[in-house]
């Protein structure tokens, strides 16, 4: 069984949260793939960008890294408080623990920034939000990351991407890495991609 921990920081973007749930849900429901998604956050209810509340399954204090195969991190908006929790010592320690255990880390858009800040991407290739003259990519580069301006980048067991439009691509890539390429392609096709 593949277990995915989908971590919701304050101000996460719902469009970047739902593809992880949907892609894994389609794989499990329609193709009997043994994959499960557990949501987590700092509080029992996490407010997303645009004020949508989501009740999570676990709190950060309840997480045992060995129980999971992957950590999924949607990005979010600064004005909704995303970096308040995403850059916290507790979350950066969680990222480092997943990396130290050689677990997959999948991020969308600015979800790459806390991974960069954690030091996990130092000297590695990655990407993040690329529009508005690449100001977030410049921020990622300050963490010692070799920024690549491509939609999806995979290096050192970390998937990064450069905007919300890539959310489904990251979820499919994560599914393929946790299962196999045939499963990834089957679910992708079934969902119209």
Number of C-alpha atoms within 10 A of each C-alpha: 11 16 17 26 23 25 23 31 27 26 27 30 27 21 18 26 25 15 19 26 17 15 22 23 19 17 21 15 12 10 12 10 17 14 19 16 20 16 19 24 24 18 16 15 17 20 22 22 21 12 13 13 15 16 14 18 15 18 15 17 12 10 14 11 18 12 11 19 19 27 24 27 29 27 34 28 16 14 9 17 17 23 21 12 18 26 17 12 11 14 20 19 14 19 23 16 15 20 22 11 11 14 19 20 24 26 30 34 28 32 29 29 28 24 30 26 20 21 16 22 25 18 14 17 20 31 33 33 27 20 11 8 9 14 13 20 26 16 17 26 22 14 19 17 23 17 19 19 17 13 22 22 19 17 11 15 15 25 24 31 30 28 20 21 14 18 25 21 20 26 27 22 20 26 26 16 15 19 16 12 13 10 18 21 16 13 22 20 10 11 11 6 11
